[in-house]
Amino acid sequence: MRGARLRPLLLIPVVLVAIGLVTLGKHPPFDQAPLDYLFDASTGVLLVVAGLLTWARRPGALTGPLMVIAG
């Protein structure tokens, strides 16, 4: 049960990486292709959120953890 309460904390590093990707992106420069960075960051965050929700609903299945890792 304790692990279930800590799972949402997995979202913190993902959001930080997404923010870093958007703010520090260099190849191509963010000002030339901002949508590329925003799409990549939002895809990762959405995969982690969906994985956490799936993991909470079916803790015995591996789909949720795999989606979190993919994100």
mmCIF file of the N, C-alpha and C atoms, coordinates in Angstrom:
data_MODEL
# 
_entry.id   MODEL 
# 
loop_
_atom_site.group_PDB 
_atom_site.id 
_atom_site.type_symbol 
_atom_site.label_atom_id 
_atom_site.label_alt_id 
_atom_site.label_comp_id 
_atom_site.label_asym_id 
_atom_site.label_entity_id 
_atom_site.label_seq_id 
_atom_site.pdbx_PDB_ins_code 
_atom_site.Cartn_x 
_atom_site.Cartn_y 
_atom_site.Cartn_z 
_atom_site.occupancy 
_atom_site.B_iso_or_equiv 
_atom_site.pdbx_formal_charge 
_atom_site.auth_seq_id 
_atom_site.auth_comp_id 
_atom_site.auth_asym_id 
_atom_site.auth_atom_id 
_atom_site.pdbx_PDB_model_num 
ATOM 1   N N  . MET A 1 1  ? 0.822  -1.200 0.000   1.00 0.00 ? 1  MET A N  1 
ATOM 2   C CA . MET A 1 1  ? 0.000  0.000  0.000   1.00 0.00 ? 1  MET A CA 1 
ATOM 3   C C  . MET A 1 1  ? 0.861  1.257  0.000   1.00 0.00 ? 1  MET A C  1 
ATOM 4   N N  . ARG A 1 2  ? 2.012  1.193  0.679   1.00 0.00 ? 2  ARG A N  1 
ATOM 5   C CA . ARG A 1 2  ? 2.873  2.365  0.743   1.00 0.00 ? 2  ARG A CA 1 
ATOM 6   C C  . ARG A 1 2  ? 3.391  2.751  -0.640  1.00 0.00 ? 2  ARG A C  1 
ATOM 7   N N  . GLY A 1 3  ? 3.710  1.756  -1.463  1.00 0.00 ? 3  GLY A N  1 
ATOM 8   C CA . GLY A 1 3  ? 4.193  2.037  -2.806  1.00 0.00 ? 3  GLY A CA 1 
ATOM 9   C C  . GLY A 1 3  ? 3.165  2.758  -3.653  1.00 0.00 ? 3  GLY A C  1 
ATOM 10  N N  . ALA A 1 4  ? 1.895  2.458  -3.434  1.00 0.00 ? 4  ALA A N  1 
ATOM 11  C CA . ALA A 1 4  ? 0.829  3.111  -4.199  1.00 0.00 ? 4  ALA A CA 1 
ATOM 12  C C  . ALA A 1 4  ? 0.787  4.604  -3.904  1.00 0.00 ? 4  ALA A C  1 
ATOM 13  N N  . ARG A 1 5  ? 1.102  4.979  -2.683  1.00 0.00 ? 5  ARG A N  1 
ATOM 14  C CA . ARG A 1 5  ? 1.105  6.411  -2.344  1.00 0.00 ? 5  ARG A CA 1 
ATOM 15  C C  . ARG A 1 5  ? 2.307  7.137  -2.927  1.00 0.00 ? 5  ARG A C  1 
ATOM 16  N N  . LEU A 1 6  ? 3.392  6.415  -3.142  1.00 0.00 ? 6  LEU A N  1 
ATOM 17  C CA . LEU A 1 6  ? 4.607  7.050  -3.651  1.00 0.00 ? 6  LEU A CA 1 
ATOM 18  C C  . LEU A 1 6  ? 4.663  7.092  -5.180  1.00 0.00 ? 6  LEU A C  1 
ATOM 19  N N  . ARG A 1 7  ? 3.810  6.328  -5.851  1.00 0.00 ? 7  ARG A N  1 
ATOM 20  C CA . ARG A 1 7  ? 3.844  6.295  -7.314  1.00 0.00 ? 7  ARG A CA 1 
ATOM 21  C C  . ARG A 1 7  ? 3.674  7.662  -7.971  1.00 0.00 ? 7  ARG A C  1 
ATOM 22  N N  . PRO A 1 8  ? 2.765  8.507  -7.500  1.00 0.00 ? 8  PRO A N  1 
ATOM 23  C CA . PRO A 1 8  ? 2.642  9.819  -8.147  1.00 0.00 ? 8  PRO A CA 1 
ATOM 24  C C  . PRO A 1 8  ? 3.928  10.644 -8.089  1.00 0.00 ? 8  PRO A C  1 
ATOM 25  N N  . LEU A 1 9  ? 4.806  10.345 -7.153  1.00 0.00 ? 9  LEU A N  1 
ATOM 26  C CA . LEU A 1 9  ? 6.077  11.066 -7.086  1.00 0.00 ? 9  LEU A CA 1 
ATOM 27  C C  . LEU A 1 9  ? 6.960  10.781 -8.295  1.00 0.00 ? 9  LEU A C  1 
ATOM 28  N N  . LEU A 1 10 ? 6.677  9.697  -9.017  1.00 0.00 ? 10 LEU A N  1 
ATOM 29  C CA . LEU A 1 10 ? 7.428  9.403  -10.234 1.00 0.00 ? 10 LEU A CA 1 
ATOM 30  C C  . LEU A 1 10 ? 7.196  10.461 -11.301 1.00 0.00 ? 10 LEU A C  1 
ATOM 31  N N  . LEU A 1 11 ? 6.141  11.218 -11.161 1.00 0.00 ? 11 LEU A N  1 
ATOM 32  C CA . LEU A 1 11 ? 5.832  12.259 -12.135 1.00 0.00 ? 11 LEU A CA 1 
ATOM 33  C C  . LEU A 1 11 ? 6.773  13.461 -12.005 1.00 0.00 ? 11 LEU A C  1 
ATOM 34  N N  . ILE A 1 12 ? 7.332  13.670 -10.829 1.00 0.00 ? 12 ILE A N  1 
ATOM 35  C CA . ILE A 1 12 ? 8.186  14.838 -10.590 1.00 0.00 ? 12 ILE A CA 1 
ATOM 36  C C  . ILE A 1 12 ? 9.415  14.847 -11.506 1.00 0.00 ? 12 ILE A C  1 
ATOM 37  N N  . PRO A 1 13 ? 10.236 13.773 -11.560 1.00 0.00 ? 13 PRO A N  1 
ATOM 38  C CA . PRO A 1 13 ? 11.392 13.847 -12.462 1.00 0.00 ? 13 PRO A CA 1 
ATOM 39  C C  . PRO A 1 13 ? 11.007 13.958 -13.926 1.00 0.00 ? 13 PRO A C  1 
ATOM 40  N N  . VAL A 1 14 ? 9.882  13.383 -14.308 1.00 0.00 ? 14 VAL A N  1 
ATOM 41  C CA . VAL A 1 14 ? 9.444  13.467 -15.702 1.00 0.00 ? 14 VAL A CA 1 
ATOM 42  C C  . VAL A 1 14 ? 9.095  14.907 -16.067 1.00 0.00 ? 14 VAL A C  1 
ATOM 43  N N  . VAL A 1 15 ? 8.393  15.583 -15.184 1.00 0.00 ? 15 VAL A N  1 
ATOM 44  C CA . VAL A 1 15 ? 8.037  16.984 -15.438 1.00 0.00 ? 15 VAL A CA 1 
ATOM 45  C C  . VAL A 1 15 ? 9.301  17.844 -15.473 1.00 0.00 ? 15 VAL A C  1 
ATOM 46  N N  . LEU A 1 16 ? 10.245 17.570 -14.584 1.00 0.00 ? 16 LEU A N  1 
ATOM 47  C CA . LEU A 1 16 ? 11.492 18.343 -14.583 1.00 0.00 ? 16 LEU A CA 1 
ATOM 48  C C  . LEU A 1 16 ? 12.289 18.131 -15.868 1.00 0.00 ? 16 LEU A C  1 
ATOM 49  N N  . VAL A 1 17 ? 12.337 16.899 -16.345 1.00 0.00 ? 17 VAL A N  1 
ATOM 50  C CA . VAL A 1 17 ? 13.028 16.638 -17.615 1.00 0.00 ? 17 VAL A CA 1 
ATOM 51  C C  . VAL A 1 17 ? 12.307 17.329 -18.760 1.00 0.00 ? 17 VAL A C  1 
ATOM 52  N N  . ALA A 1 18 ? 10.979 17.302 -18.752 1.00 0.00 ? 18 ALA A N  1 
ATOM 53  C CA . ALA A 1 18 ? 10.215 17.972 -19.811 1.00 0.00 ? 18 ALA A CA 1 
ATOM 54  C C  . ALA A 1 18 ? 10.477 19.476 -19.795 1.00 0.00 ? 18 ALA A C  1 
ATOM 55  N N  . ILE A 1 19 ? 10.522 20.065 -18.614 1.00 0.00 ? 19 ILE A N  1 
ATOM 56  C CA . ILE A 1 19 ? 10.821 21.501 -18.512 1.00 0.00 ? 19 ILE A CA 1 
ATOM 57  C C  . ILE A 1 19 ? 12.230 21.782 -19.008 1.00 0.00 ? 19 ILE A C  1 
ATOM 58  N N  . GLY A 1 20 ? 13.174 20.931 -18.626 1.00 0.00 ? 20 GLY A N  1 
ATOM 59  C CA . GLY A 1 20 ? 14.548 21.098 -19.108 1.00 0.00 ? 20 GLY A CA 1 
ATOM 60  C C  . GLY A 1 20 ? 14.649 20.952 -20.610 1.00 0.00 ? 20 GLY A C  1 
ATOM 61  N N  . LEU A 1 21 ? 13.908 20.000 -21.168 1.00 0.00 ? 21 LEU A N  1 
ATOM 62  C CA . LEU A 1 21 ? 13.915 19.800 -22.615 1.00 0.00 ? 21 LEU A CA 1 
ATOM 63  C C  . LEU A 1 21 ? 13.403 21.030 -23.335 1.00 0.00 ? 21 LEU A C  1 
ATOM 64  N N  . VAL A 1 22 ? 12.343 21.602 -22.817 1.00 0.00 ? 22 VAL A N  1 
ATOM 65  C CA . VAL A 1 22 ? 11.752 22.773 -23.456 1.00 0.00 ? 22 VAL A CA 1 
ATOM 66  C C  . VAL A 1 22 ? 12.626 24.006 -23.277 1.00 0.00 ? 22 VAL A C  1 
ATOM 67  N N  . THR A 1 23 ? 13.213 24.200 -22.103 1.00 0.00 ? 23 THR A N  1 
ATOM 68  C CA . THR A 1 23 ? 13.969 25.425 -21.844 1.00 0.00 ? 23 THR A CA 1 
ATOM 69  C C  . THR A 1 23 ? 15.419 25.356 -22.308 1.00 0.00 ? 23 THR A C  1 
ATOM 70  N N  . LEU A 1 24 ? 16.012 24.171 -22.340 1.00 0.00 ? 24 LEU A N  1 
ATOM 71  C CA . LEU A 1 24 ? 17.427 24.064 -22.673 1.00 0.00 ? 24 LEU A CA 1 
ATOM 72  C C  . LEU A 1 24 ? 17.694 23.384 -24.009 1.00 0.00 ? 24 LEU A C  1 
ATOM 73  N N  . GLY A 1 25 ? 16.671 23.141 -24.787 1.00 0.00 ? 25 GLY A N  1 
ATOM 74  C CA . GLY A 1 25 ? 16.842 22.460 -26.062 1.00 0.00 ? 25 GLY A CA 1 
ATOM 75  C C  . GLY A 1 25 ? 17.750 23.236 -27.008 1.00 0.00 ? 25 GLY A C  1 
ATOM 76  N N  . LYS A 1 26 ? 18.692 22.524 -27.644 1.00 0.00 ? 26 LYS A N  1 
ATOM 77  C CA . LYS A 1 26 ? 19.668 23.200 -28.509 1.00 0.00 ? 26 LYS A CA 1 
ATOM 78  C C  . LYS A 1 26 ? 19.661 22.723 -29.956 1.00 0.00 ? 26 LYS A C  1 
ATOM 79  N N  . HIS A 1 27 ? 19.214 21.496 -30.247 1.00 0.00 ? 27 HIS A N  1 
ATOM 80  C CA . HIS A 1 27 ? 19.350 20.954 -31.595 1.00 0.00 ? 27 HIS A CA 1 
ATOM 81  C C  . HIS A 1 27 ? 18.008 20.501 -32.124 1.00 0.00 ? 27 HIS A C  1 
ATOM 82  N N  . PRO A 1 28 ? 17.312 21.160 -32.943 1.00 0.00 ? 28 PRO A N  1 
ATOM 83  C CA . PRO A 1 28 ? 17.515 22.535 -33.389 1.00 0.00 ? 28 PRO A CA 1 
ATOM 84  C C  . PRO A 1 28 ? 17.168 23.505 -32.265 1.00 0.00 ? 28 PRO A C  1 
ATOM 85  N N  . PRO A 1 29 ? 17.603 24.741 -32.400 1.00 0.00 ? 29 PRO A N  1 
ATOM 86  C CA . PRO A 1 29 ? 17.290 25.712 -31.347 1.00 0.00 ? 29 PRO A CA 1 
ATOM 87  C C  . PRO A 1 29 ? 15.787 25.799 -31.098 1.00 0.00 ? 29 PRO A C  1 
ATOM 88  N N  . PHE A 1 30 ? 15.439 26.004 -29.863 1.00 0.00 ? 30 PHE A N  1 
ATOM 89  C CA . PHE A 1 30 ? 14.034 26.029 -29.462 1.00 0.00 ? 30 PHE A CA 1 
ATOM 90  C C  . PHE A 1 30 ? 13.251 27.072 -30.233 1.00 0.00 ? 30 PHE A C  1 
ATOM 91  N N  . ASP A 1 31 ? 13.852 28.212 -30.507 1.00 0.00 ? 31 ASP A N  1 
ATOM 92  C CA . ASP A 1 31 ? 13.106 29.263 -31.203 1.00 0.00 ? 31 ASP A CA 1 
ATOM 93  C C  . ASP A 1 31 ? 12.823 28.922 -32.659 1.00 0.00 ? 31 ASP A C  1 
ATOM 94  N N  . GLN A 1 32 ? 13.537 27.933 -33.229 1.00 0.00 ? 32 GLN A N  1 
ATOM 95  C CA . GLN A 1 32 ? 13.273 27.531 -34.611 1.00 0.00 ? 32 GLN A CA 1 
ATOM 96  C C  . GLN A 1 32 ? 12.233 26.414 -34.707 1.00 0.00 ? 32 GLN A C  1 
ATOM 97  N N  . ALA A 1 33 ? 12.164 25.558 -33.694 1.00 0.00 ? 33 ALA A N  1 
ATOM 98  C CA . ALA A 1 33 ? 11.219 24.434 -33.732 1.00 0.00 ? 33 ALA A CA 1 
ATOM 99  C C  . ALA A 1 33 ? 10.615 24.202 -32.347 1.00 0.00 ? 33 ALA A C  1 
ATOM 100 N N  . PRO A 1 34 ? 9.855  25.172 -31.827 1.00 0.00 ? 34 PRO A N  1 
ATOM 101 C CA . PRO A 1 34 ? 9.321  25.000 -30.468 1.00 0.00 ? 34 PRO A CA 1 
ATOM 102 C C  . PRO A 1 34 ? 8.314  23.864 -30.349 1.00 0.00 ? 34 PRO A C  1 
ATOM 103 N N  . LEU A 1 35 ? 7.561  23.602 -31.405 1.00 0.00 ? 35 LEU A N  1 
ATOM 104 C CA . LEU A 1 35 ? 6.558  22.547 -31.325 1.00 0.00 ? 35 LEU A CA 1 
ATOM 105 C C  . LEU A 1 35 ? 7.191  21.170 -31.184 1.00 0.00 ? 35 LEU A C  1 
ATOM 106 N N  . ASP A 1 36 ? 8.367  20.970 -31.785 1.00 0.00 ? 36 ASP A N  1 
ATOM 107 C CA . ASP A 1 36 ? 9.048  19.680 -31.636 1.00 0.00 ? 36 ASP A CA 1 
ATOM 108 C C  . ASP A 1 36 ? 9.326  19.397 -30.166 1.00 0.00 ? 36 ASP A C  1 
ATOM 109 N N  . TYR A 1 37 ? 9.850  20.372 -29.459 1.00 0.00 ? 37 TYR A N  1 
ATOM 110 C CA . TYR A 1 37 ? 10.166 20.196 -28.044 1.00 0.00 ? 37 TYR A CA 1 
ATOM 111 C C  . TYR A 1 37 ? 8.893  20.035 -27.210 1.00 0.00 ? 37 TYR A C  1 
ATOM 112 N N  . LEU A 1 38 ? 7.886  20.819 -27.507 1.00 0.00 ? 38 LEU A N  1 
ATOM 113 C CA . LEU A 1 38 ? 6.648  20.743 -26.738 1.00 0.00 ? 38 LEU A CA 1 
ATOM 114 C C  . LEU A 1 38 ? 5.941  19.405 -26.948 1.00 0.00 ? 38 LEU A C  1 
ATOM 115 N N  . PHE A 1 39 ? 5.947  18.891 -28.183 1.00 0.00 ? 39 PHE A N  1 
ATOM 116 C CA . PHE A 1 39 ? 5.335  17.592 -28.450 1.00 0.00 ? 39 PHE A CA 1 
ATOM 117 C C  . PHE A 1 39 ? 6.088  16.477 -27.731 1.00 0.00 ? 39 PHE A C  1 
ATOM 118 N N  . ASP A 1 40 ? 7.424  16.513 -27.765 1.00 0.00 ? 40 ASP A N  1 
ATOM 119 C CA . ASP A 1 40 ? 8.212  15.489 -27.082 1.00 0.00 ? 40 ASP A CA 1 
ATOM 120 C C  . ASP A 1 40 ? 7.965  15.518 -25.581 1.00 0.00 ? 40 ASP A C  1 
ATOM 121 N N  . ALA A 1 41 ? 7.973  16.703 -25.011 1.00 0.00 ? 41 ALA A N  1 
ATOM 122 C CA . ALA A 1 41 ? 7.786  16.833 -23.568 1.00 0.00 ? 41 ALA A CA 1 
ATOM 123 C C  . ALA A 1 41 ? 6.381  16.402 -23.158 1.00 0.00 ? 41 ALA A C  1 
ATOM 124 N N  . SER A 1 42 ? 5.382  16.830 -23.891 1.00 0.00 ? 42 SER A N  1 
ATOM 125 C CA . SER A 1 42 ? 4.008  16.478 -23.517 1.00 0.00 ? 42 SER A CA 1 
ATOM 126 C C  . SER A 1 42 ? 3.743  14.987 -23.718 1.00 0.00 ? 42 SER A C  1 
ATOM 127 N N  . THR A 1 43 ? 4.359  14.373 -24.729 1.00 0.00 ? 43 THR A N  1 
ATOM 128 C CA . THR A 1 43 ? 4.184  12.935 -24.928 1.00 0.00 ? 43 THR A CA 1 
ATOM 129 C C  . THR A 1 43 ? 4.743  12.156 -23.741 1.00 0.00 ? 43 THR A C  1 
ATOM 130 N N  . GLY A 1 44 ? 5.916  12.526 -23.274 1.00 0.00 ? 44 GLY A N  1 
ATOM 131 C CA . GLY A 1 44 ? 6.501  11.847 -22.119 1.00 0.00 ? 44 GLY A CA 1 
ATOM 132 C C  . GLY A 1 44 ? 5.658  12.001 -20.870 1.00 0.00 ? 44 GLY A C  1 
ATOM 133 N N  . VAL A 1 45 ? 5.197  13.204 -20.621 1.00 0.00 ? 45 VAL A N  1 
ATOM 134 C CA . VAL A 1 45 ? 4.379  13.449 -19.431 1.00 0.00 ? 45 VAL A CA 1 
ATOM 135 C C  . VAL A 1 45 ? 3.064  12.680 -19.517 1.00 0.00 ? 45 VAL A C  1 
ATOM 136 N N  . LEU A 1 46 ? 2.423  12.678 -20.677 1.00 0.00 ? 46 LEU A N  1 
ATOM 137 C CA . LEU A 1 46 ? 1.157  11.954 -20.829 1.00 0.00 ? 46 LEU A CA 1 
ATOM 138 C C  . LEU A 1 46 ? 1.337  10.447 -20.682 1.00 0.00 ? 46 LEU A C  1 
ATOM 139 N N  . LEU A 1 47 ? 2.449  9.908  -21.180 1.00 0.00 ? 47 LEU A N  1 
ATOM 140 C CA . LEU A 1 47 ? 2.701  8.481  -21.003 1.00 0.00 ? 47 LEU A CA 1 
ATOM 141 C C  . LEU A 1 47 ? 2.864  8.126  -19.528 1.00 0.00 ? 47 LEU A C  1 
ATOM 142 N N  . VAL A 1 48 ? 3.560  8.960  -18.793 1.00 0.00 ? 48 VAL A N  1 
ATOM 143 C CA . VAL A 1 48 ? 3.752  8.686  -17.369 1.00 0.00 ? 48 VAL A CA 1 
ATOM 144 C C  . VAL A 1 48 ? 2.436  8.804  -16.614 1.00 0.00 ? 48 VAL A C  1 
ATOM 145 N N  . VAL A 1 49 ? 1.651  9.809  -16.905 1.00 0.00 ? 49 VAL A N  1 
ATOM 146 C CA . VAL A 1 49 ? 0.361  9.966  -16.228 1.00 0.00 ? 49 VAL A CA 1 
ATOM 147 C C  . VAL A 1 49 ? -0.550 8.771  -16.538 1.00 0.00 ? 49 VAL A C  1 
ATOM 148 N N  . ALA A 1 50 ? -0.625 8.382  -17.800 1.00 0.00 ? 50 ALA A N  1 
ATOM 149 C CA . ALA A 1 50 ? -1.450 7.231  -18.162 1.00 0.00 ? 50 ALA A CA 1 
ATOM 150 C C  . ALA A 1 50 ? -0.928 5.957  -17.506 1.00 0.00 ? 50 ALA A C  1 
ATOM 151 N N  . GLY A 1 51 ? 0.387  5.812  -17.442 1.00 0.00 ? 51 GLY A N  1 
ATOM 152 C CA . GLY A 1 51 ? 0.966  4.651  -16.784 1.00 0.00 ? 51 GLY A CA 1 
ATOM 153 C C  . GLY A 1 51 ? 0.660  4.619  -15.304 1.00 0.00 ? 51 GLY A C  1 
ATOM 154 N N  . LEU A 1 52 ? 0.720  5.760  -14.642 1.00 0.00 ? 52 LEU A N  1 
ATOM 155 C CA . LEU A 1 52 ? 0.399  5.811  -13.215 1.00 0.00 ? 52 LEU A CA 1 
ATOM 156 C C  . LEU A 1 52 ? -1.066 5.482  -12.966 1.00 0.00 ? 52 LEU A C  1 
ATOM 157 N N  . LEU A 1 53 ? -1.947 5.980  -13.813 1.00 0.00 ? 53 LEU A N  1 
ATOM 158 C CA . LEU A 1 53 ? -3.369 5.661  -13.670 1.00 0.00 ? 53 LEU A CA 1 
ATOM 159 C C  . LEU A 1 53 ? -3.629 4.174  -13.904 1.00 0.00 ? 53 LEU A C  1 
ATOM 160 N N  . THR A 1 54 ? -2.984 3.624  -14.920 1.00 0.00 ? 54 THR A N  1 
ATOM 161 C CA . THR A 1 54 ? -3.136 2.199  -15.203 1.00 0.00 ? 54 THR A CA 1 
ATOM 162 C C  . THR A 1 54 ? -2.576 1.360  -14.069 1.00 0.00 ? 54 THR A C  1 
ATOM 163 N N  . TRP A 1 55 ? -1.430 1.760  -13.553 1.00 0.00 ? 55 TRP A N  1 
ATOM 164 C CA . TRP A 1 55 ? -0.783 1.048  -12.456 1.00 0.00 ? 55 TRP A CA 1 
ATOM 165 C C  . TRP A 1 55 ? -1.663 1.064  -11.210 1.00 0.00 ? 55 TRP A C  1 
ATOM 166 N N  . ALA A 1 56 ? -2.351 2.174  -10.961 1.00 0.00 ? 56 ALA A N  1 
ATOM 167 C CA . ALA A 1 56 ? -3.220 2.271  -9.792  1.00 0.00 ? 56 ALA A CA 1 
ATOM 168 C C  . ALA A 1 56 ? -4.460 1.384  -9.939  1.00 0.00 ? 56 ALA A C  1 
ATOM 169 N N  . ARG A 1 57 ? -4.979 1.281  -11.155 1.00 0.00 ? 57 ARG A N  1 
ATOM 170 C CA . ARG A 1 57 ? -6.190 0.478  -11.373 1.00 0.00 ? 57 ARG A CA 1 
ATOM 171 C C  . ARG A 1 57 ? -5.899 -1.010 -11.386 1.00 0.00 ? 57 ARG A C  1 
ATOM 172 N N  . ARG A 1 58 ? -4.742 -1.393 -11.946 1.00 0.00 ? 58 ARG A N  1 
ATOM 173 C CA . ARG A 1 58 ? -4.382 -2.811 -12.042 1.00 0.00 ? 58 ARG A CA 1 
ATOM 174 C C  . ARG A 1 58 ? -2.938 -2.978 -11.586 1.00 0.00 ? 58 ARG A C  1 
ATOM 175 N N  . PRO A 1 59 ? -2.695 -2.983 -10.285 1.00 0.00 ? 59 PRO A N  1 
ATOM 176 C CA . PRO A 1 59 ? -1.324 -3.049 -9.778  1.00 0.00 ? 59 PRO A CA 1 
ATOM 177 C C  . PRO A 1 59 ? -0.594 -4.342 -10.130 1.00 0.00 ? 59 PRO A C  1 
ATOM 178 N N  . GLY A 1 60 ? -1.298 -5.410 -10.404 1.00 0.00 ? 60 GLY A N  1 
ATOM 179 C CA . GLY A 1 60 ? -0.642 -6.671 -10.735 1.00 0.00 ? 60 GLY A CA 1 
ATOM 180 C C  . GLY A 1 60 ? -0.171 -6.749 -12.167 1.00 0.00 ? 60 GLY A C  1 
ATOM 181 N N  . ALA A 1 61 ? -0.716 -5.943 -13.037 1.00 0.00 ? 61 ALA A N  1 
ATOM 182 C CA . ALA A 1 61 ? -0.340 -5.972 -14.459 1.00 0.00 ? 61 ALA A CA 1 
ATOM 183 C C  . ALA A 1 61 ? 0.923  -5.141 -14.683 1.00 0.00 ? 61 ALA A C  1 
ATOM 184 N N  . LEU A 1 62 ? 1.671  -5.477 -15.701 1.00 0.00 ? 62 LEU A N  1 
ATOM 185 C CA . LEU A 1 62 ? 2.908  -4.758 -15.994 1.00 0.00 ? 62 LEU A CA 1 
ATOM 186 C C  . LEU A 1 62 ? 2.728  -3.597 -16.966 1.00 0.00 ? 62 LEU A C  1 
ATOM 187 N N  . THR A 1 63 ? 1.527  -3.387 -17.450 1.00 0.00 ? 63 THR A N  1 
ATOM 188 C CA . THR A 1 63 ? 1.297  -2.318 -18.414 1.00 0.00 ? 63 THR A CA 1 
ATOM 189 C C  . THR A 1 63 ? 1.598  -0.954 -17.829 1.00 0.00 ? 63 THR A C  1 
ATOM 190 N N  . GLY A 1 64 ? 1.134  -0.678 -16.625 1.00 0.00 ? 64 GLY A N  1 
ATOM 191 C CA . GLY A 1 64 ? 1.367  0.618  -15.992 1.00 0.00 ? 64 GLY A CA 1 
ATOM 192 C C  . GLY A 1 64 ? 2.830  0.930  -15.799 1.00 0.00 ? 64 GLY A C  1 
ATOM 193 N N  . PRO A 1 65 ? 3.620  0.030  -15.159 1.00 0.00 ? 65 PRO A N  1 
ATOM 194 C CA . PRO A 1 65 ? 5.047  0.309  -15.006 1.00 0.00 ? 65 PRO A CA 1 
ATOM 195 C C  . PRO A 1 65 ? 5.779  0.470  -16.336 1.00 0.00 ? 65 PRO A C  1 
ATOM 196 N N  . LEU A 1 66 ? 5.380  -0.311 -17.345 1.00 0.00 ? 66 LEU A N  1 
ATOM 197 C CA . LEU A 1 66 ? 6.027  -0.177 -18.651 1.00 0.00 ? 66 LEU A CA 1 
ATOM 198 C C  . LEU A 1 66 ? 5.737  1.180  -19.288 1.00 0.00 ? 66 LEU A C  1 
ATOM 199 N N  . MET A 1 67 ? 4.523  1.671  -19.115 1.00 0.00 ? 67 MET A N  1 
ATOM 200 C CA . MET A 1 67 ? 4.192  2.987  -19.657 1.00 0.00 ? 67 MET A CA 1 
ATOM 201 C C  . MET A 1 67 ? 4.959  4.087  -18.920 1.00 0.00 ? 67 MET A C  1 
ATOM 202 N N  . VAL A 1 68 ? 5.137  3.921  -17.617 1.00 0.00 ? 68 VAL A N  1 
ATOM 203 C CA . VAL A 1 68 ? 5.912  4.909  -16.844 1.00 0.00 ? 68 VAL A CA 1 
ATOM 204 C C  . VAL A 1 68 ? 7.355  4.918  -17.341 1.00 0.00 ? 68 VAL A C  1 
ATOM 205 N N  . ILE A 1 69 ? 7.935  3.741  -17.554 1.00 0.00 ? 69 ILE A N  1 
ATOM 206 C CA . ILE A 1 69 ? 9.315  3.673  -18.046 1.00 0.00 ? 69 ILE A CA 1 
ATOM 207 C C  . ILE A 1 69 ? 9.415  4.272  -19.439 1.00 0.00 ? 69 ILE A C  1 
ATOM 208 N N  . ALA A 1 70 ? 8.433  4.010  -20.290 1.00 0.00 ? 70 ALA A N  1 
ATOM 209 C CA . ALA A 1 70 ? 8.446  4.558  -21.655 1.00 0.00 ? 70 ALA A CA 1 
ATOM 210 C C  . ALA A 1 70 ? 8.359  6.079  -21.641 1.00 0.00 ? 70 ALA A C  1 
ATOM 211 N N  . GLY A 1 71 ? 7.616  6.609  -20.702 1.00 0.00 ? 71 GLY A N  1 
ATOM 212 C CA . GLY A 1 71 ? 7.475  8.060  -20.606 1.00 0.00 ? 71 GLY A CA 1 
ATOM 213 C C  . GLY A 1 71 ? 8.750  8.706  -20.153 1.00 0.00 ? 71 GLY A C  1 
# 
